[in-house]
Amino acid sequence: MRKYDFEKQMQATSYYNKFSRVYDILSPKFYYHKARSEAIRELRLIKEKSVLNVPVGTGQNFEYFQRYLKNSGLIVGVDISSGMLNKAQVKIDRNQWTNIKLLNQDVINLENTLKNELFKENNLEGFDAVFCDLGLSGFPHWKKIIDVLLSMLSENGRIAIMDWYIEKPSLRGTLVKWIGKGEVNRPIWQYLKVNVNDFKVDSSFNYGGVFVASGTKK
Ligand SMILES: C[S@@+](CC[C@H](N)C(=O)[O-])C[C@H]1O[C@@H](n2cnc3c(N)ncnc32)[C@H](O)[C@@H]1O
């Protein structure tokens, strides 16, 4: 990674370590409920399937995944912030879920060693599904990360992305950027569109600010 990106990531990690204390209060479950439900429905999970969630944050998606997996199969959650992961671990312990693994890693590491380790350790040729929520708006090299996430999928694996897209500068966009420390005008779903089959997008969530895009590995 270039030095600038490394510093940016360090800042993001430090920010989210602090933010983790109040994340579930300031970004409550109901706020993204419709978008999350739709995105996770698009993953077409059933019992015993595997799903990779990047960035997993405080684990707000777990209960949505478990509706389909019912504590079977495998959920792997990756996040760079140990503070966010600690909160996710609390949810795991409280619910006594046994099918979730958390990894404190930079998503960029999925490109090489982490990807191979994950496949080997879990006897996988690829994940059945990948969910990336509120991550690509903040990751440096976001197009590269989409390529990497697609490479984590097994044949016919499903990917869903939930994120912000506000094309024109606005007060709301500025606020979202400030809170999330990311960008809101990256053409994320447009990039996904040309790289998957069965592409679908709905950009009507949260008054048109949040989109859910999905597709099947080519
Ligand atoms: C806005 S939160 C979203 C968390 C979760 N997906 C959700 O929807 O609640 C952004 C997350 O991205 C994580 N993050 C930022 N840069 C990352 C990176 N390079 N690799 C992995 N996680 C990263 C942060 O630690 C934070 O947990």
The ligand as an SDF file (V2000), in Angstrom:
LIG
                    3D

 27 29  0  0  0  0  0  0  0  0999 V2000
  -19.3430    2.4310    8.8020 C   0  0  0  0  0  0  0  0  0  0  0  0
  -18.5900    1.0430    9.5710 S   0  0  0  0  0  0  0  0  0  0  0  0
  -19.5880   -0.2710    8.8910 C   0  0  0  0  0  0  0  0  0  0  0  0
  -19.5990   -1.5020    9.7770 C   0  0  0  0  0  0  0  0  0  0  0  0
  -20.6600   -2.5260    9.4110 C   0  0  0  0  0  0  0  0  0  0  0  0
  -20.4550   -3.0780    8.1080 N   0  0  0  0  0  0  0  0  0  0  0  0
  -22.0450   -1.9160    9.5230 C   0  0  0  0  0  0  0  0  0  0  0  0
  -22.7160   -1.7590    8.4970 O   0  0  0  0  0  0  0  0  0  0  0  0
  -22.4450   -1.6090   10.6420 O   0  0  0  0  0  0  0  0  0  0  0  0
  -17.0760    0.9030    8.6650 C   0  0  0  0  0  0  0  0  0  0  0  0
  -16.1800   -0.2090    9.1710 C   0  0  0  0  0  0  0  0  0  0  0  0
  -15.0940   -0.3990    8.2670 O   0  0  0  0  0  0  0  0  0  0  0  0
  -13.9710   -0.7980    9.0200 C   0  0  0  0  0  0  0  0  0  0  0  0
  -12.7880   -0.6060    8.1730 N   0  0  0  0  0  0  0  0  0  0  0  0
  -12.2910    0.5620    7.6980 C   0  0  0  0  0  0  0  0  0  0  0  0
  -11.2170    0.3110    6.9220 N   0  0  0  0  0  0  0  0  0  0  0  0
  -11.0530   -1.0400    6.8910 C   0  0  0  0  0  0  0  0  0  0  0  0
  -10.1300   -1.9100    6.2530 C   0  0  0  0  0  0  0  0  0  0  0  0
   -9.1710   -1.4350    5.4590 N   0  0  0  0  0  0  0  0  0  0  0  0
  -10.2440   -3.2420    6.4320 N   0  0  0  0  0  0  0  0  0  0  0  0
  -11.2370   -3.7340    7.2350 C   0  0  0  0  0  0  0  0  0  0  0  0
  -12.1300   -2.9740    7.8700 N   0  0  0  0  0  0  0  0  0  0  0  0
  -12.0530   -1.6360    7.6980 C   0  0  0  0  0  0  0  0  0  0  0  0
  -14.0550    0.0800   10.2460 C   0  0  0  0  0  0  0  0  0  0  0  0
  -13.2650   -0.3980   11.3030 O   0  0  0  0  0  0  0  0  0  0  0  0
  -15.5540    0.0380   10.5360 C   0  0  0  0  0  0  0  0  0  0  0  0
  -15.8640   -1.0320   11.3890 O   0  0  0  0  0  0  0  0  0  0  0  0
  1  2  1  0
  2  3  1  0
  2 10  1  0
  3  4  1  0
  4  5  1  0
  5  6  1  0
  5  7  1  0
  7  8  2  0
  7  9  1  0
 10 11  1  0
 11 12  1  0
 11 26  1  0
 12 13  1  0
 13 14  1  0
 13 24  1  0
 14 15  1  0
 14 23  1  0
 15 16  2  0
 16 17  1  0
 17 18  1  0
 17 23  2  0
 18 19  1  0
 18 20  2  0
 20 21  1  0
 21 22  2  0
 22 23  1  0
 24 25  1  0
 24 26  1  0
 26 27  1  0
M  CHG  2   2   1   9  -1
M  END
$$$$
